[in-house]
């Protein structure tokens, strides 16, 4: 448990020089190399760290621990090829359960992205050897004195206490016992791998207590196995399971005797560049710049900012940095000047960033441009509202954020500049829930139970669907490997599943499963981890029975056409933008249509005229379809892929075959080359014709194109032709004249609307009160009062009411259930409001001084008698 993150704590820990004697600055590369080589000498295989974007793990937004890439072994989903491994893994904790974002910059330890050095036993050594190696590395290799080390153990883990005493010679004062909260680790559910853990701490103060120690290493002893693994490995792997992680940046601060991770070489190069550019920036804000930009660069190498999922987290991190820039009076683009320093600092771990620098600068540069543009627009909106009121509630705040695309705290900053009070609402929490819902939508759709960790794999690629264009269906036999029931549905895992699952942006196959003469419709096919699951209505199919799987081939071919169409569209957008890199921000592919979300960037000038843009894209796609270009799929092993020049293929590296080292690519001649594991046509000619339905904005810098291809597009064109013939008949004109006729009608409609508006203004100007309510004759007041009541027809625009208002009068404007009350007297206005809600059977309303606007649950029109009888009494002063 990573404690000890406060400034005061670090000051206490490092109030004296570090006991570690080093002749020069200890670098991250030196520590990383020493760690990996040490464990290599202990027969560990050095495994490269994985991408920070998890592959085939829907439970994670980002890789947040070194063991993530080995999770399948701990869960019993695969047998490890080697039993001892060691890694250096970049981890991100800025969303979901592990979220350190709000602490960044204000503590010396928190980072959105950190490096975890780990060693793992996958059914090999156990507790005694794990502790022995950890202590030897810290005490002998790094030469940290025993007197400055402390450990925590689980209160019931007597063996760990004995081992530490035996191996390290620790006294009882150096070992603290803790409960489940601090020293019991679990992967998740009750039947998942878990175990006691022991944490290794550093301190310079021999009299310090647990809360003042700095954790540098966590060792997890997995002695509680999952049900799946205990069955799967009971006779295969009888050894121990260990998961350890040492924080590289924390250990570096210890070795260099500095009180902050930001004073290690992980950050010093980046901070030097920031401070040279902005010398007046405070250290806290400089740390925010360094951390957030470092994480943004790594993420932008693989994903783009968006309004949901991982892209939302990238946007949130990046825009938090820009908000602090704004607070320092920096409201102009600057990020591209700092990116080279970040890439240089990360070169040892991610050398590929240098080759993608242009792409990263483009993605973050455009996001930065949109942010400053949104800030300028937000300032205008806030300034206009500031003239009217001095208070806004949470709903208004949320609406302004939606209008500008700015994060909540940035919108609050703009309000505060104008001294406008706002209600602080938990909007970030709502967005986090939305992000989590998006991430887990596919799993939660059917409520997949925990026992869905089966091993069924997709086998439909062995049937060459592309060549069976004359058939409406195709069948394949399979055996039911596992079944789980939930309500009215069954989750069925086949040993060789021919149904393609919902993934790669496309919907899954449809069809039927035939058993004993019964046909059972496939409701959905989904992928959970590496397992393909068919969702069927509850049918009581027997386990291990053989079934015939009949695939709806027409459905698959329609989906394949639309999937290939998105690749062709992506290629056309790349050509128009002049950028040979992924512009994709998402896609959704069904039998009926496709949608493709893309990062606008260099396409912005073309998008100023949406219709011309649609026609241009549609023309290019149809030209490529008419050219009948072969569409080829080529699979690469990880080793083969190393020989392919970088940039040859764009998109995410995905794999769906049983061998996790096989990567699928789709090429449309020389037009398009992408990593993709989806279904596609055999020739671009199968896509003709292509119809683009529209283009719309879905978030800042991202637009969505929708369209149809092949048969679905032909149906659209047929319907358009039929509609055109109907219009030609109605207007009695030729095709060449139809546009002119329509423009003439539009002009007439506009003229009539202007005439109508003028008449309404005239009517409003000459409008007299519908009735007046006077004070009763027995009033003791020397000044008689009266309320003017205007019953306004529903067709009169509400803004015309403003022209009738007289602040020196007492007026009530009624329009169906809506009302506007003009009254300068605060007490009287509240009494009249209560009366109106009484007559209108409840409602709500509010407003600024002198004017109250509201809506009742019932109409206030033709309520003269009720209003008159009560108001006359109220008006007696």
Helices and strands as residue ranges (DSSP letters): H 7-13, H 28-41, E 45-46, G 66-70, H 71-74, E 84-92, E 94-95, E 98-99, G 101-103, E 113-124, H 127-136, I 137-141, G 146-148, E 149-154, H 158-168, G 172-174, E 175-178, H 180-183, E 184-186, E 194-202, G 210-212, E 214-224, H 227-233, E 240-247, H 248-256, G 261-263, H 265-277, H 283-300, H 309-327, H 335-345, H 352-355, H 357-386, E 391-392, H 394-404, H 408-417, E 421-422, H 427-446, G 450-452, E 457-458, G 460-462, G 465-467, E 473-486, E 489-494, E 496-497, E 511-515, E 518-528, E 531-537, E 546-552, H 553-577, E 584-589, E 594-599, G 601-603, G 606-608, H 610-626, E 631-637, H 638-641, E 662-668, E 672-675, G 684-687, E 690-699, E 702-709, H 711-731, H 735-765, E 771-774, E 786-791, G 798-800, H 801-804, E 811-815, E 818-822, H 826-839, E 843-846, E 851-856, H 864-874
